[in-house]
Amino acid sequence: MSFQITKSTFGCYSLMASAVLLLSSCRNIDKRQSLAKQIEKSAMVMNANDIIPFFQHWNLILGDGSNVGQATHFENKNFFYATGDDKADWVVFKSPNAGNTHGTSNNTRTELAQLKKWLPKTEANMKATLKVMNVATTGDSRVAATYSVVVGQIHSADGHENEPLKIFYKKFPGHTKGSVFWNYEINTAGDDNSKRWDYSYPIWGYNFSMVGIDENTHPPEPEDGIALGEEFSYEVEIKGGIMNLTFTSEGHETKTFTKNLITSEYSKREDIPQQVQNLFVPIGQDGIERKNAYANEGLFFKLGCYNQTNGKDPKVNKVWCSGAETYGGDLQKQYESENYAEVWFKSASITIPEDAISNAGYFEANDGLSAKSVYPSEVIPFMDKFKILMGDGTHVEDLIDFEHKDFFYTAIDGTRRWVVYKTPNSGVTSKNSSNTRTELHEKREWTPEEGGNLTGTCKVMQVSVSGDATVAASYSVVVGQIHGGEGHENEPLKIFYKKFPGHTKGSVFWNYEINTAGDDNSKRWDFSSAVWGHDMSVIGKDKNDYPEEPSDGIELGEEFSYEVNVYEGIMYLTFKSDNHETKTFTKNLIVSDYVNPSDLPEQVKRLFVPIGQDGTERATAYKGELGYFKQGAYNQTNGKDPQTNRVWCAGAETYGGDIAKQYENGCYTEVWFREGTVGPGIPPN
């Protein structure tokens, strides 16, 4: 069959082809116009203030600690910028697990802080609609702050500068849904703010206190939680001293809360909620609130991304120190590995009273504070009474406004500053010792009859992880001493902390070293008394065999206090720690208990006599001999061969004396003190 195209048929095909071409051309035009509109829109939205026009009311703090001031016509692609998705335009706040921060916080933030402050009895309002796009993927599940970010706050500019409101989002790794909750932080009564705590209210999902049972075990996913990328809104209204909160999210129940900011619910010890007793009291944060709470204090709003996940060691503070990955502060590596927080805001607004006043004082006090040195003498002001020997053998006589970042400096644990004493297993030490120390040496010397008094509140953060379990001194540190200043220069008191590898709890004990009779001091020995846990004589059966963990011991990072009071020749010792029995001891320093060979205690016969240390003591012990106090970190774990001395030579790893390698591999000791006093002896009660 033949087929011919007639003129009329050709005309029809031509018409159809023209229609198709026209339709195709129109579609291309539509696409080009749509793309042009997107480009035009993208070009128009260059800065955050084009999306949320309220940045003249705030200073912006970035995740590198800098205060960039008002963020109008400002962006920083690492921390703060504008973006869009297929539904809306957004302002992005982004902050890593580690960088530089603002004030005395452990945590980085990219966050707005209001330029003016107002009193809680006036009227103020903040609203925001947002979605959390990322929280850190590493950390310790047992730490309440891990995997969380604060997206809105009320902060005090006065007094303790505490926070009556923190709005959190938190999501555990592997979960689709996270929790939204808000915390109220008490305005602690008195001058000591280290006992402050938060009470947490769940909105959708859990409250702050829901934690994992171990580092990598998370609680069940919340059924009513909020997913990453899911929008929610909050409104904070302050009126007449009352804070009213409203939280909304599509598909979720609207939640409202009311909190009085000028009359406290927590002014008595019995008011402390059970949640707080479970979470904060075990770490010593058990304060009460002033009766009028935040009345008469200047308050201000904050909004953005305040990352609560940090790289601090959880043994420092088991509520706030996350132990997350930080790559040594490398920003890009943290971003690449999702170790950061990111929050997008679609809308936000604030209304403040006309009589609000400048908040400049807060910024002046806190800008760059994390980069400023706070010296040990500012934390414990008795440093003028001491000199120091550090782990590299350096002596320093004047400790006012002195620090050394390898050995002697200050640190923050989330609630207060501490003085840090740190020293390796091997470095340079004093002429008569095998052990390194970063330790204070009292300048005043006194006899037991004249007396003296030393107090300290401390927590041991690290003891060496290597050593020989059959050597009594392994894995231990001395945190306080009385040292002889003449004669044999022996030590009538050494206060120890010791923890075997793999154990959670360690022991606190104190040793009395005899003031050996005669000129030969090589026969001297210590008698050890347990405070909590074991005494010094409890050792392993071989190098890597450890005795049973003490049930009543002290963990790394757990506070304890001691008082050494020598009065009229008698030494009175008191040891205290929350949730542990207070222990007291008395020892005569001017009349000996060990004058005859038959006086040697059984413990000494087991530990010291086999290595030939079986001396007796002069009858008057330390009577009339000058001595002095020492305090800090006197590392008892060393690299000496145990065959040399089965009590004191620990055979630990020293990396040839390389201090940096010892620090990297846990072959060091570190002790933190937050309080200490020194002075004359006091008549005992």
C-alpha positions as CSV (number, residue, x, y, z in Angstrom):
1,M,0.0,0.0,0.0
2,S,1.3,3.4,-1.0
3,F,1.0,6.4,1.2
4,Q,0.9,10.0,-0.1
5,I,1.1,13.2,1.8
6,T,-1.3,15.7,0.2
7,K,-1.1,19.4,0.6
8,S,-4.0,19.3,3.0
9,T,-2.4,16.5,5.1
10,F,0.9,18.4,5.2
11,G,-0.9,21.5,6.4
12,C,-2.4,19.5,9.3
13,Y,1.0,18.0,10.3
14,S,2.5,21.5,10.1
15,L,-0.2,22.9,12.4
16,M,0.3,20.1,14.9
17,A,4.1,20.5,14.9
18,S,3.8,24.2,15.4
19,A,1.5,23.6,18.4
20,V,4.0,21.2,20.0
21,L,6.8,23.6,19.5
22,L,4.8,26.4,20.9
23,L,3.9,24.3,24.0
24,S,7.5,23.2,24.5
25,S,8.6,26.8,24.2
26,C,6.1,27.9,26.8
27,R,7.2,25.3,29.2
28,N,10.9,26.3,28.8
29,I,9.8,30.0,29.3
30,D,8.0,28.9,32.5
31,K,11.1,27.0,33.7
32,R,13.3,30.0,32.9
33,Q,11.0,32.4,34.7
34,S,10.8,30.1,37.7
35,L,14.5,29.8,37.9
36,A,14.9,33.5,37.4
37,K,12.5,34.1,40.3
38,Q,14.5,31.7,42.5
39,I,17.8,33.4,41.6
40,E,16.1,36.8,42.2
41,K,14.8,35.6,45.5
42,S,18.1,34.1,46.5
43,A,19.8,37.4,45.6
44,M,17.3,39.4,47.6
45,V,17.7,37.3,50.8
46,M,21.4,38.0,51.6
47,N,21.3,38.5,55.3
48,A,19.5,37.2,58.4
49,N,17.8,40.6,59.0
50,D,16.0,40.3,55.6
51,I,14.2,37.3,57.1
52,I,13.7,38.3,60.7
53,P,14.0,42.1,61.0
54,F,14.8,42.4,64.7
55,F,18.6,42.2,65.0
56,Q,19.1,45.7,66.1
57,H,17.9,44.5,69.6
58,W,20.7,42.0,70.1
59,N,24.4,41.3,70.2
60,L,25.4,38.1,68.4
61,I,27.9,35.7,70.0
62,L,29.5,33.2,67.6
63,G,30.8,29.7,68.2
64,D,34.4,31.0,68.2
65,G,33.6,33.1,71.2
66,S,33.6,36.5,69.4
67,N,30.9,39.1,70.1
68,V,30.2,40.6,66.7
69,G,27.7,43.1,68.0
70,Q,24.4,43.8,66.2
71,A,24.0,41.3,63.3
72,T,22.2,43.6,60.9
73,H,23.7,43.0,57.4
74,F,26.1,40.4,58.8
75,E,26.8,36.7,58.0
76,N,29.5,34.2,58.8
77,K,29.2,30.9,56.8
78,N,30.6,28.9,59.7
79,F,28.1,30.1,62.3
80,F,25.4,32.4,61.2
81,Y,23.7,33.0,57.8
82,A,20.5,32.9,55.8
83,T,19.2,30.0,53.8
84,G,15.9,28.7,52.3
85,D,14.1,25.5,51.7
86,D,11.1,24.7,49.5
87,K,8.7,26.2,52.1
88,A,10.4,29.2,53.7
89,D,13.5,31.3,54.4
90,W,15.4,30.6,57.5
91,V,18.2,32.1,59.7
92,V,20.8,29.5,60.6
93,F,22.6,29.3,63.9
94,K,25.4,26.7,64.0
95,S,28.0,25.9,66.7
96,P,30.6,23.1,67.2
97,N,31.1,20.9,70.3
98,A,34.4,22.8,71.0
99,G,35.6,26.2,70.2
100,N,35.8,29.4,72.3
101,T,32.8,30.3,74.3
102,H,31.4,33.3,76.2
103,G,31.7,34.0,79.9
104,T,32.5,31.0,82.2
105,S,30.5,28.4,80.3
106,N,31.8,25.0,79.1
107,N,29.7,25.3,75.9
108,T,30.0,27.0,72.6
109,R,27.1,29.0,71.2
110,T,26.0,31.0,68.2
111,E,23.4,33.0,70.1
112,L,21.7,36.3,70.3
113,A,21.9,38.2,73.6
114,Q,19.6,41.1,74.2
115,L,21.1,44.5,74.4
116,K,18.8,45.7,77.2
117,K,17.7,44.2,80.5
118,W,14.5,44.4,82.4
119,L,13.0,43.5,85.8
120,P,10.8,40.4,86.2
121,K,7.9,42.6,87.5
122,T,7.6,44.4,84.2
123,E,6.2,43.1,80.9
124,A,8.4,41.3,78.2
125,N,7.7,38.8,75.5
126,M,9.7,36.6,73.1
127,K,8.3,34.4,70.3
128,A,10.0,32.1,67.9
129,T,9.3,29.4,65.3
130,L,12.2,27.1,64.6
131,K,13.5,23.6,63.7
132,V,16.6,21.9,65.0
133,M,18.6,20.4,62.1
134,N,21.4,18.7,64.0
135,V,22.7,17.8,67.5
136,A,26.0,16.2,68.2
137,T,26.3,12.5,67.4
138,T,28.9,11.7,70.1
139,G,29.0,12.0,73.8
140,D,28.2,10.0,77.0
141,S,24.6,9.0,77.3
142,R,24.8,9.1,81.1
143,V,25.5,12.8,81.0
144,A,22.2,14.8,80.9
145,A,23.5,17.6,78.7
146,T,24.8,15.3,75.9
147,Y,23.1,15.5,72.5
148,S,21.2,18.7,73.4
149,V,21.0,22.3,72.4
150,V,19.3,25.3,74.1
151,V,17.2,27.3,71.6
152,G,15.9,30.1,73.9
153,Q,16.7,31.5,77.3
154,I,16.1,34.1,80.0
155,H,19.4,35.0,81.5
156,S,20.1,37.2,84.6
157,A,22.6,40.0,84.1
158,D,23.1,40.5,87.9
159,G,24.0,38.5,90.9
160,H,25.0,35.0,90.0
161,E,24.0,35.5,86.4
162,N,21.9,32.3,86.5
163,E,19.2,31.3,84.1
164,P,15.5,31.1,85.0
165,L,14.7,29.7,81.6
166,K,16.5,27.4,79.2
167,I,14.5,25.8,76.4
168,F,16.2,22.5,75.2
169,Y,16.0,20.1,72.3
170,K,17.7,16.7,72.8
171,K,17.9,13.6,70.6
172,F,19.8,10.5,71.3
173,P,21.8,8.9,68.4
174,G,19.8,6.3,66.5
175,H,16.4,7.9,67.5
176,T,14.2,9.6,65.0
177,K,12.4,11.7,67.6
178,G,13.9,13.9,70.2
179,S,12.6,15.7,73.3
180,V,11.8,19.3,74.0
181,F,11.9,20.4,77.6
182,W,12.6,23.6,79.6
183,N,14.7,24.0,82.7
184,Y,14.5,26.5,85.6
185,E,17.8,27.2,87.3
186,I,17.6,28.3,90.9
187,N,19.0,31.7,92.0
188,T,21.2,30.3,94.7
189,A,21.0,31.7,98.2
190,G,24.2,33.1,99.5
191,D,27.5,33.9,97.8
192,D,28.5,30.4,96.8
193,N,26.8,29.5,93.5
194,S,28.5,26.2,93.0
195,K,25.5,24.4,94.5
196,R,23.0,25.6,91.9
197,W,20.8,23.1,90.0
198,D,18.1,23.0,87.3
199,Y,14.6,21.6,87.6
200,S,13.4,20.3,84.2
201,Y,9.8,20.2,82.7
202,P,9.0,17.9,79.7
203,I,7.1,19.4,76.8
204,W,7.2,16.7,74.2
205,G,9.2,13.6,75.1
206,Y,11.4,13.4,78.2
207,N,12.8,16.0,80.6
208,F,16.5,16.7,81.2
209,S,17.0,13.9,83.8
210,M,16.3,11.0,81.4
211,V,19.8,9.5,80.7
212,G,21.3,6.2,79.6
213,I,22.4,3.4,81.9
214,D,25.9,3.5,80.4
215,E,28.0,5.5,78.0
216,N,26.4,4.1,74.8
217,T,23.1,2.8,75.9
218,H,20.2,5.2,75.3
219,P,16.7,5.2,76.8
220,P,13.7,4.3,74.6
221,E,12.8,6.8,71.9
222,P,10.0,9.1,73.1
223,E,6.6,8.4,71.4
224,D,5.5,12.1,71.4
225,G,8.9,13.5,70.4
226,I,10.0,16.0,67.8
227,A,12.1,14.9,64.8
228,L,15.1,16.8,63.5
229,G,13.7,19.2,60.9
230,E,10.3,19.3,62.5
231,E,9.0,22.8,63.3
232,F,7.9,24.0,66.7
233,S,7.2,27.4,68.3
234,Y,7.5,28.9,71.7
235,E,6.2,32.0,73.4
236,V,7.7,33.4,76.6
237,E,5.6,36.1,78.3
238,I,6.7,37.9,81.5
239,K,4.1,39.9,83.4
240,G,4.1,41.0,87.0
241,G,6.9,38.6,88.0
242,I,5.2,35.5,86.4
243,M,6.6,33.7,83.4
244,N,4.0,32.2,81.1
245,L,5.2,29.6,78.5
246,T,3.4,28.3,75.5
247,F,4.7,25.6,73.1
248,T,3.0,24.6,69.9
249,S,3.8,22.2,67.0
250,E,1.6,20.8,64.3
251,G,0.4,17.3,65.2
252,H,1.4,17.7,68.9
253,E,-0.6,18.9,71.9
254,T,-0.1,22.5,72.8
255,K,1.6,22.8,76.2
256,T,1.5,25.8,78.7
257,F,3.4,26.4,81.9
258,T,3.5,29.1,84.6
259,K,6.5,29.9,86.8
260,N,6.8,32.5,89.6
261,L,10.1,34.4,89.2
262,I,9.9,36.5,92.3
263,T,8.8,34.0,95.0
264,S,10.8,30.8,95.3
265,E,9.5,27.3,95.7
266,Y,12.9,26.0,96.8
267,S,14.0,28.1,99.8
268,K,14.3,25.2,102.2
269,R,16.3,22.0,102.0
270,E,13.1,19.9,102.0
271,D,11.9,21.7,98.9
272,I,14.5,20.1,96.7
273,P,12.6,18.0,94.1
274,Q,13.2,14.3,93.8
275,Q,14.4,14.8,90.2
276,V,17.1,17.1,91.5
277,Q,18.0,14.7,94.3
278,N,18.5,12.0,91.7
279,L,20.5,14.1,89.2
280,F,22.3,16.9,90.9
281,V,22.7,16.1,94.6
282,P,25.0,13.1,93.9
283,I,27.5,15.6,92.4
284,G,27.3,18.0,95.3
285,Q,24.8,20.5,93.7
286,D,22.3,20.7,96.5
287,G,21.8,24.4,97.1
288,I,18.6,26.2,98.1
289,E,17.2,29.3,96.4
290,R,16.9,32.8,97.8
291,K,13.3,33.4,98.9
292,N,12.6,36.2,96.4
293,A,14.2,34.2,93.5
294,Y,15.0,36.6,90.7
295,A,13.2,39.6,92.1
296,N,15.1,42.9,91.5
297,E,17.6,41.3,89.1
298,G,18.0,42.5,85.5
299,L,16.9,39.8,83.1
300,F,17.3,39.5,79.3
301,F,16.4,37.1,76.5
302,K,18.7,34.9,74.5
303,L,17.9,33.0,71.3
304,G,19.8,30.8,68.9
305,C,22.0,27.7,69.2
306,Y,23.7,27.1,72.6
307,N,25.3,23.7,72.1
308,Q,25.2,21.7,75.4
309,T,27.4,18.9,74.1
310,N,31.1,19.5,74.8
311,G,34.3,17.6,75.0
312,K,34.8,17.9,78.8
313,D,35.5,14.7,80.7
314,P,32.3,13.3,82.4
315,K,34.3,12.6,85.5
316,V,34.6,16.4,85.9
317,N,30.8,16.8,86.1
318,K,28.4,14.0,85.3
319,V,25.5,16.4,84.4
320,W,27.2,18.9,82.2
321,C,30.5,17.4,80.8
322,S,29.6,15.3,77.8
323,G,32.9,13.7,76.7
324,A,32.0,14.2,73.1
325,E,34.4,14.2,70.1
326,T,36.0,17.6,69.4
327,Y,38.9,16.8,67.1
328,G,41.1,19.0,69.3
329,G,38.8,22.0,68.4
330,D,39.2,21.6,64.7
331,L,36.0,23.3,63.4
332,Q,35.8,21.6,60.0
333,K,36.4,18.1,61.3
334,Q,33.6,18.6,63.8
335,Y,31.2,19.8,61.1
336,E,32.2,17.0,58.8
337,S,31.5,14.4,61.5
338,E,28.2,16.0,62.7
339,N,29.7,17.0,66.0
340,Y,27.9,20.3,66.2
341,A,24.4,21.8,66.8
342,E,22.4,23.6,64.1
343,V,19.1,25.4,64.6
344,W,17.1,27.2,61.9
345,F,14.6,30.1,62.8
346,K,11.8,31.1,60.5
347,S,10.4,33.9,62.6
348,A,11.0,35.5,65.9
349,S,10.1,38.7,67.8
350,I,10.6,40.4,71.2
351,T,8.7,43.0,73.1
352,I,10.4,44.7,76.1
353,P,9.3,47.5,78.4
354,E,10.1,51.1,77.6
355,D,12.1,51.5,80.9
356,A,14.5,48.6,80.0
357,I,18.1,49.7,80.6
358,S,21.4,48.9,78.9
359,N,22.8,45.4,79.4
360,A,26.4,46.6,78.5
361,G,27.7,45.5,81.9
362,Y,27.0,41.9,81.2
363,F,28.9,42.0,77.9
364,E,31.8,43.9,79.5
365,A,32.1,41.3,82.2
366,N,31.8,38.3,79.9
367,D,33.3,39.2,76.5
368,G,36.5,37.2,76.0
369,L,36.4,35.9,79.5
370,S,37.0,32.3,78.4
371,A,40.3,33.5,76.8
372,K,41.4,35.4,79.9
373,S,43.7,33.9,82.5
374,V,42.2,33.3,85.9
375,Y,45.1,32.5,88.2
376,P,45.1,29.9,91.0
377,S,45.7,32.7,93.5
378,E,42.3,34.2,92.4
379,V,40.5,30.9,93.2
380,I,42.3,30.0,96.5
381,P,43.8,33.1,98.0
382,F,46.3,31.5,100.3
383,M,49.0,31.2,97.6
384,D,51.1,33.9,99.2
385,K,51.8,31.4,102.0
386,F,53.3,28.8,99.6
387,K,55.9,28.2,96.9
388,I,55.7,25.4,94.4
389,L,57.7,22.6,92.7
390,M,56.2,21.4,89.4
391,G,56.5,18.2,87.4
392,D,59.3,19.4,85.3
393,G,61.4,20.4,88.3
394,T,60.6,24.1,88.2
395,H,60.6,26.0,91.5
396,V,58.5,29.1,91.8
397,E,58.5,31.3,94.9
398,D,55.8,33.9,94.1
399,L,52.5,32.3,93.2
400,I,50.4,35.5,92.9
401,D,49.1,35.8,89.4
402,F,51.1,32.8,88.3
403,E,50.1,29.8,86.3
404,H,51.7,27.1,84.1
405,K,49.3,25.4,81.6
406,D,51.1,22.0,81.8
407,F,51.1,21.7,85.6
408,F,49.3,24.5,87.6
409,Y,46.3,26.4,86.4
410,T,42.5,26.8,86.8
411,A,39.6,25.0,85.2
412,I,35.8,25.2,85.2
413,D,33.6,22.2,85.8
414,G,30.3,23.7,84.8
415,T,29.6,25.2,88.3
416,R,32.8,26.8,89.6
417,R,36.6,27.3,89.1
418,W,39.2,24.9,90.5
419,V,42.9,24.9,90.9
420,V,44.5,22.1,88.8
421,Y,47.7,20.3,89.9
422,K,49.0,17.9,87.2
423,T,52.2,15.9,87.0
424,P,53.5,13.0,85.0
425,N,54.9,9.6,86.1
426,S,58.4,10.8,85.1
427,G,59.8,14.3,85.0
428,V,62.2,16.1,87.3
429,T,61.6,16.0,91.1
430,S,63.2,17.0,94.4
431,K,66.6,15.6,95.4
432,N,65.3,12.9,97.9
433,S,62.3,11.6,96.0
434,S,61.6,9.2,93.1
435,N,58.3,10.9,92.3
436,T,57.3,14.0,90.4
437,R,55.0,16.5,92.0
438,T,53.2,19.7,91.3
439,E,52.8,20.6,94.9
440,L,52.7,23.6,97.2
441,H,55.3,23.9,99.9
442,E,54.4,26.0,102.9
443,K,56.9,28.9,103.6
444,R,56.3,28.9,107.3
445,E,57.8,26.1,109.4
446,W,56.5,25.1,112.8
447,T,57.0,22.4,115.4
448,P,54.2,20.0,116.5
449,E,54.1,21.9,119.8
450,E,53.5,25.2,117.9
451,G,51.0,23.5,115.6
452,G,49.3,24.3,112.3
453,N,46.1,23.8,110.4
454,L,45.5,22.9,106.7
455,T,42.2,22.3,104.9
456,G,41.4,21.3,101.4
457,T,38.4,20.3,99.3
458,C,39.5,18.4,96.2
459,K,38.7,15.8,93.6
460,V,41.2,13.5,92.0
461,M,40.7,13.5,88.2
462,Q,43.4,11.1,87.1
463,V,45.9,8.6,88.5
464,S,48.3,6.6,86.3
465,V,46.7,3.8,84.3
466,S,50.0,1.9,84.3
467,G,52.1,0.4,87.0
468,D,52.5,-2.9,89.0
469,A,49.6,-4.0,91.1
470,T,52.0,-5.7,93.6
471,V,53.6,-2.4,94.4
472,A,51.7,-0.5,97.1
473,A,52.5,3.0,95.6
474,S,51.2,2.2,92.1
475,Y,48.1,4.1,90.9
476,S,48.2,6.6,93.8
477,V,48.8,10.2,94.5
478,V,49.4,12.2,97.7
479,V,47.1,15.2,98.0
480,G,48.3,16.6,101.3
481,Q,51.2,16.2,103.7
482,I,53.1,17.3,106.7
483,H,56.8,17.1,105.8
484,G,59.8,17.3,108.2
485,G,62.1,20.3,107.7
486,E,65.0,18.9,109.7
487,G,66.4,15.7,111.0
488,H,65.6,12.8,108.7
489,E,63.0,15.1,107.0
490,N,60.4,12.3,107.2
491,E,56.7,12.7,106.8
492,P,54.3,12.3,109.7
493,L,51.4,12.6,107.4
494,K,50.6,11.7,103.8
495,I,47.0,11.7,102.5
496,F,46.6,9.4,99.6
497,Y,44.1,8.6,96.8
498,K,44.6,5.3,95.0
499,K,42.5,3.6,92.3
500,F,43.3,0.4,90.4
501,P,42.7,0.2,86.6
502,G,39.2,-1.0,85.7
503,H,37.8,0.0,89.1
504,T,35.2,2.8,89.4
505,K,35.9,3.5,93.0
506,G,39.3,4.2,94.6
507,S,40.5,4.4,98.2
508,V,41.4,7.3,100.4
509,F,43.9,6.6,103.2
510,W,46.6,8.4,105.3
511,N,50.1,7.2,106.2
512,Y,52.2,8.0,109.2
513,E,56.0,7.6,108.5
514,I,58.1,6.9,111.6
515,N,60.8,9.4,112.6
516,T,63.5,6.7,112.7
517,A,65.6,6.2,115.8
518,G,69.4,6.7,115.2
519,D,71.2,8.1,112.2
520,D,70.3,5.4,109.7
521,N,67.0,6.3,108.1
522,S,66.9,3.5,105.6
523,K,64.8,1.3,107.9
524,R,61.9,3.8,108.0
525,W,58.4,2.6,107.2
526,D,54.8,3.9,106.9
527,F,51.7,2.7,108.8
528,S,48.6,3.2,106.7
529,S,45.0,3.9,108.0
530,A,42.0,3.5,105.7
531,V,39.5,6.4,105.4
532,W,37.2,5.1,102.6
533,G,38.1,1.9,100.9
534,H,41.4,0.1,101.5
535,D,44.7,1.1,103.2
536,M,48.0,1.1,101.3
537,S,48.8,-2.5,102.1
538,V,46.0,-4.0,99.9
539,I,47.8,-5.0,96.7
540,G,47.5,-7.4,93.8
541,K,48.9,-10.9,93.6
542,D,50.8,-10.2,90.4
543,K,51.5,-7.2,88.1
544,N,48.0,-7.1,86.5
545,D,45.9,-8.7,89.2
546,Y,43.9,-6.2,91.2
547,P,42.2,-6.7,94.6
548,E,38.4,-6.3,95.0
549,E,37.0,-2.9,94.3
550,P,36.2,-1.1,97.6
551,S,32.4,-0.8,98.1
552,D,32.7,2.4,100.1
553,G,35.3,4.0,97.9
554,I,35.6,7.4,96.2
555,E,35.4,7.8,92.4
556,L,37.6,9.9,90.2
557,G,35.9,13.3,90.0
558,E,34.1,12.8,93.4
559,E,34.8,15.5,96.0
560,F,36.2,15.0,99.4
561,S,37.6,17.3,102.1
562,Y,40.2,17.0,104.7
563,E,41.3,19.0,107.7
564,V,44.7,18.5,109.3
565,N,44.8,20.3,112.7
566,V,48.0,20.0,114.8
567,Y,47.6,21.4,118.3
568,E,50.0,21.1,121.2
569,G,51.7,18.1,119.6
570,I,48.5,16.1,118.7
571,M,47.4,15.7,115.1
572,Y,43.6,15.7,114.6
573,L,42.4,14.5,111.1
574,T,38.9,14.9,109.7
575,F,37.7,13.6,106.4
576,K,34.3,14.4,104.8
577,S,32.5,13.5,101.5
578,D,28.9,13.6,100.6
579,N,27.2,10.2,100.9
580,H,30.1,8.9,102.9
581,E,30.7,8.6,106.6
582,T,32.7,11.4,108.1
583,K,36.0,9.9,109.6
584,T,38.2,11.3,112.3
585,F,41.6,10.2,113.6
586,T,44.0,11.3,116.3
587,K,47.8,10.8,116.3
588,N,50.4,11.9,118.9
589,L,53.3,13.5,117.1
590,I,55.6,13.9,120.2
591,V,55.2,10.5,121.9
592,S,56.0,7.4,119.8
593,D,53.9,4.2,119.6
594,Y,56.8,2.4,117.9
595,V,59.8,2.5,120.2
596,N,60.5,-1.3,120.4
597,P,60.7,-4.0,117.6
598,S,57.6,-5.6,119.3
599,D,55.6,-2.5,118.5
600,L,55.7,-3.0,114.8
601,P,52.1,-3.4,113.5
602,E,51.2,-6.5,111.6
603,Q,50.6,-4.5,108.5
604,V,54.2,-3.2,108.5
605,K,55.5,-6.8,109.0
606,R,53.6,-7.8,105.9
607,L,54.5,-4.9,103.7
608,F,57.8,-3.4,104.8
609,V,59.7,-5.9,106.8
610,P,60.2,-8.3,103.8
611,I,62.2,-5.5,102.0
612,G,64.3,-4.8,105.1
613,Q,62.5,-1.7,106.4
614,D,62.0,-2.7,110.0
615,G,63.2,0.3,112.1
616,T,62.0,1.6,115.3
617,E,61.1,5.3,116.1
618,R,62.7,7.7,118.5
619,A,60.7,7.9,121.7
620,T,59.7,11.5,121.2
621,A,58.7,11.0,117.6
622,Y,58.7,14.5,115.9
623,K,58.9,16.6,119.1
624,G,60.8,19.8,118.6
625,E,61.4,19.3,114.9
626,L,60.4,21.8,112.3
627,G,57.9,20.8,109.7
628,Y,55.6,22.3,107.1
629,F,52.4,21.6,105.1
630,K,52.3,20.5,101.4
631,Q,49.2,20.3,99.2
632,G,48.6,19.4,95.5
633,A,49.5,16.4,93.4
634,Y,52.5,14.3,94.5
635,N,52.5,11.4,92.1
636,Q,53.4,8.1,93.7
637,T,53.5,6.1,90.5
638,N,56.9,6.1,88.9
639,G,58.9,4.2,86.3
640,K,61.4,2.7,88.8
641,D,62.0,-1.1,88.6
642,P,59.9,-2.9,91.2
643,Q,62.8,-5.2,91.9
644,T,64.5,-2.1,93.5
645,N,61.8,-1.6,96.1
646,R,58.5,-3.6,96.2
647,V,56.7,-0.8,98.0
648,W,57.6,2.4,96.2
649,C,59.0,1.5,92.7
650,A,55.9,1.2,90.5
651,G,57.4,0.1,87.1
652,A,54.9,2.4,85.3
653,E,55.1,3.6,81.7
654,T,57.0,6.9,81.3
655,Y,57.7,7.1,77.5
656,G,61.3,8.0,78.3
657,G,60.2,11.0,80.3
658,D,58.2,12.6,77.4
659,I,55.6,14.5,79.4
660,A,53.3,15.1,76.4
661,K,53.1,11.4,75.6
662,Q,52.5,10.6,79.3
663,Y,49.6,13.0,79.3
664,E,48.2,11.6,76.1
665,N,48.3,8.0,77.4
666,G,47.0,8.5,81.0
667,C,50.4,8.1,82.7
668,Y,50.0,11.0,85.0
669,T,48.1,12.3,88.0
670,E,45.7,15.3,88.2
671,V,44.1,16.7,91.3
672,W,41.7,19.7,91.5
673,F,41.2,21.8,94.6
674,R,38.3,24.4,95.0
675,E,39.0,25.4,98.6
676,G,41.9,25.5,100.9
677,T,43.1,27.3,104.0
678,V,46.3,27.3,106.0
679,G,47.1,28.8,109.5
680,P,47.9,28.1,113.1
681,G,46.6,25.1,115.0
682,I,43.1,25.3,116.6
683,P,42.0,24.0,120.0
684,P,40.0,20.8,119.2
685,N,36.3,20.6,120.1
